[in-house]
Amino acid sequence: MRELRPGLFHWTTFHEGIRAAVSSYYVEPAGAVIDARVPEEGIEAAFGGRAPPQQAIVTSGLHMRHADRFVEAFGCGVRAPAEARDRLGEDASFEPYDDRDEIAPGVTAIQIGSLCPDEYALHIAHGAGAISFADGLIRYGDTLGFVPDFLLGDDPEAIKAGLTDAFRRLLERDFDDLLFAHGDPLIGGGRAALREFLQRP
């Protein structure tokens, strides 16, 4: 785990299911891990000496990842989009959230929806402010991008247009950082980078 800003932590792990590294985050002031997998050093070593997470938040039903291990380690609750019930089934154990819900102190859910009904972003109103993305936007190296077209269904251009509209609404919020479930976080300059991306032809 590395501290990106005071109280904002990031780590990557190798996801066997998709054969790629994915990102997880801990927002200590909110008591929330986001799209979390167990860090390579283990839960106890990574979180020892820090305030323990109170919630494991997922930005999409596809990102339950290791939420159950955080429940076991800390007794925290799991929050997932209400729309994820169709994906996860009636027996899945989580507390649903909806668009505009404050799901942890200073963490507000924003439905993105275009990619799939349970695609959300999170606005994090701590420090410089951040937006945490599920699957709709990725960053590898210095480049923001959509996921490849073959992952966008039968009409990729329509999906990208819907994502663009949803992301434009994010610019109304106060943030400077971008956090990605897939790719490298952008610390500082996030609002400008997102605006520039959305202006591309």
C-alpha positions as CSV (number, residue, x, y, z in Angstrom):
1,M,0.0,0.0,0.0
2,R,1.2,3.5,-0.7
3,E,-0.3,6.8,0.5
4,L,-1.3,9.0,-2.4
5,R,-2.4,11.8,-0.1
6,P,-2.9,12.0,3.6
7,G,-5.4,9.3,4.4
8,L,-5.8,8.1,0.8
9,F,-4.1,4.7,0.1
10,H,-3.7,2.7,-3.1
11,W,-2.5,-0.8,-3.9
12,T,-2.5,-3.2,-6.9
13,T,-2.9,-6.9,-7.0
14,F,-3.0,-9.5,-9.8
15,H,-6.5,-10.5,-10.6
16,E,-6.4,-14.1,-11.8
17,G,-9.9,-14.0,-13.4
18,I,-9.0,-11.2,-15.9
19,R,-5.2,-11.9,-15.9
20,A,-4.3,-8.3,-15.1
21,A,-3.4,-6.0,-12.3
22,V,-6.2,-4.1,-10.7
23,S,-6.3,-1.2,-8.2
24,S,-7.9,-1.0,-4.8
25,Y,-8.2,2.0,-2.4
26,Y,-8.6,2.9,1.2
27,V,-10.1,6.3,2.2
28,E,-9.2,6.3,5.8
29,P,-11.2,9.5,6.8
30,A,-14.3,7.8,5.4
31,G,-13.5,4.3,6.9
32,A,-14.0,2.8,3.4
33,V,-12.1,0.5,1.2
34,I,-13.1,0.7,-2.5
35,D,-13.1,-2.3,-4.9
36,A,-10.7,-4.0,-2.5
37,R,-8.6,-7.0,-2.9
38,V,-6.3,-8.2,-0.1
39,P,-2.9,-6.4,-0.4
40,E,0.1,-8.6,-1.1
41,E,1.4,-8.0,2.4
42,G,-1.9,-9.3,3.9
43,I,-4.7,-7.5,5.6
44,E,-3.2,-7.4,9.1
45,A,0.2,-6.0,7.9
46,A,-1.3,-3.5,5.6
47,F,-3.9,-2.1,8.0
48,G,-2.1,-2.5,11.3
49,G,-1.8,0.8,13.1
50,R,-4.5,2.4,11.0
51,A,-8.2,3.0,11.7
52,P,-9.9,-0.2,10.4
53,P,-12.3,0.0,7.5
54,Q,-16.0,0.2,8.4
55,Q,-17.3,-0.5,4.9
56,A,-16.2,-2.3,1.8
57,I,-17.7,-0.3,-1.1
58,V,-17.8,-1.7,-4.7
59,T,-18.4,0.5,-7.7
60,S,-20.0,-2.3,-9.7
61,G,-21.3,-5.8,-8.9
62,L,-18.4,-7.1,-10.9
63,H,-16.0,-5.7,-8.2
64,M,-17.0,-7.7,-5.2
65,R,-13.4,-9.1,-5.3
66,H,-12.3,-9.8,-1.7
67,A,-15.1,-7.9,0.1
68,D,-15.9,-11.0,2.1
69,R,-12.3,-11.1,3.5
70,F,-12.6,-7.6,4.8
71,V,-15.9,-8.5,6.4
72,E,-14.2,-11.4,8.1
73,A,-11.2,-9.3,9.2
74,F,-12.9,-6.2,10.4
75,G,-16.6,-7.0,10.6
76,C,-17.3,-4.2,8.2
77,G,-20.4,-3.9,6.0
78,V,-20.5,-4.3,2.2
79,R,-22.1,-1.6,0.0
80,A,-22.9,-2.3,-3.6
81,P,-25.2,-0.7,-6.2
82,A,-28.9,-1.7,-5.8
83,E,-28.8,-2.6,-9.5
84,A,-26.1,-5.3,-8.7
85,R,-28.8,-7.5,-7.2
86,D,-29.7,-8.8,-10.6
87,R,-26.0,-9.7,-11.2
88,L,-25.2,-11.1,-7.8
89,G,-28.4,-12.8,-6.9
90,E,-30.8,-12.6,-4.0
91,D,-28.5,-14.4,-1.7
92,A,-25.6,-12.0,-2.0
93,S,-25.0,-10.2,1.3
94,F,-24.6,-6.5,0.8
95,E,-26.4,-3.2,1.7
96,P,-27.6,-1.6,-1.6
97,Y,-27.0,2.0,-2.5
98,D,-28.6,4.3,-5.1
99,D,-27.7,7.3,-7.1
100,R,-26.7,10.3,-4.9
101,D,-26.6,8.3,-1.6
102,E,-23.9,9.2,0.8
103,I,-22.6,5.7,1.5
104,A,-19.8,6.6,3.8
105,P,-18.8,9.9,5.4
106,G,-17.9,12.2,2.5
107,V,-18.4,9.5,-0.2
108,T,-21.4,9.9,-2.6
109,A,-22.5,7.4,-5.2
110,I,-23.1,8.6,-8.8
111,Q,-24.8,6.3,-11.2
112,I,-23.0,6.1,-14.6
113,G,-25.2,3.4,-16.0
114,S,-24.3,3.4,-19.7
115,L,-21.9,0.5,-19.6
116,C,-24.3,-1.5,-17.4
117,P,-27.0,-0.6,-14.9
118,D,-24.7,-1.2,-11.9
119,E,-21.9,1.0,-13.2
120,Y,-21.2,3.7,-10.6
121,A,-18.6,6.4,-9.8
122,L,-17.9,7.7,-6.3
123,H,-17.3,11.3,-5.4
124,I,-14.9,11.5,-2.4
125,A,-15.0,14.8,-0.6
126,H,-11.9,14.4,1.4
127,G,-8.6,16.3,0.9
128,A,-8.4,17.6,-2.6
129,G,-11.4,15.5,-3.7
130,A,-11.5,12.5,-6.0
131,I,-13.7,10.6,-8.4
132,S,-13.4,6.8,-8.2
133,F,-14.4,5.0,-11.4
134,A,-15.6,1.4,-11.9
135,D,-15.0,0.1,-15.5
136,G,-16.1,3.0,-17.7
137,L,-12.8,4.9,-17.7
138,I,-9.3,3.5,-17.4
139,R,-5.8,4.9,-17.2
140,Y,-2.5,3.2,-18.2
141,G,0.6,5.3,-18.4
142,D,-0.6,8.9,-18.9
143,T,-3.6,8.1,-21.1
144,L,-7.3,8.1,-20.1
145,G,-9.4,5.9,-22.2
146,F,-12.5,3.8,-22.5
147,V,-12.2,0.0,-22.2
148,P,-11.7,-1.7,-25.6
149,D,-14.7,-1.8,-27.9
150,F,-15.0,-5.5,-27.7
151,L,-15.9,-5.1,-24.1
152,L,-18.6,-2.5,-24.8
153,G,-21.3,-4.7,-26.3
154,D,-23.0,-4.6,-29.7
155,D,-22.9,-0.8,-30.1
156,P,-19.7,0.6,-28.6
157,E,-20.2,4.1,-30.0
158,A,-23.5,4.5,-28.2
159,I,-22.0,3.2,-25.0
160,K,-19.1,5.7,-25.3
161,A,-21.6,8.5,-26.0
162,G,-23.5,7.6,-22.8
163,L,-20.4,7.4,-20.7
164,T,-19.2,10.8,-22.1
165,D,-22.5,12.4,-21.1
166,A,-22.3,10.9,-17.6
167,F,-18.7,11.9,-17.1
168,R,-19.5,15.5,-18.1
169,R,-21.8,15.7,-15.1
170,L,-18.9,14.7,-12.9
171,L,-17.2,18.0,-13.8
172,E,-19.9,19.8,-11.7
173,R,-18.3,18.4,-8.6
174,D,-15.2,19.4,-6.7
175,F,-12.2,17.1,-7.2
176,D,-8.6,17.1,-8.2
177,D,-7.8,13.3,-8.3
178,L,-9.0,10.4,-10.4
179,L,-9.0,6.9,-9.0
180,F,-9.4,3.9,-11.4
181,A,-10.3,0.3,-10.7
182,H,-8.3,-0.5,-13.8
183,G,-5.1,1.5,-14.2
184,D,-3.0,4.1,-12.4
185,P,-4.5,6.8,-10.2
186,L,-4.1,10.4,-11.3
187,I,-3.2,12.6,-8.3
188,G,-3.5,16.3,-9.1
189,G,-4.9,17.7,-12.3
190,G,-7.7,15.2,-12.5
191,R,-10.5,17.6,-13.4
192,A,-8.4,19.2,-16.2
193,A,-7.5,15.7,-17.5
194,L,-11.1,14.5,-17.5
195,R,-12.3,17.7,-19.2
196,E,-9.6,17.3,-21.9
197,F,-10.5,13.7,-22.5
198,L,-14.2,14.5,-22.9
199,Q,-13.3,17.2,-25.5
200,R,-11.5,14.8,-27.8
201,P,-13.2,14.2,-31.1
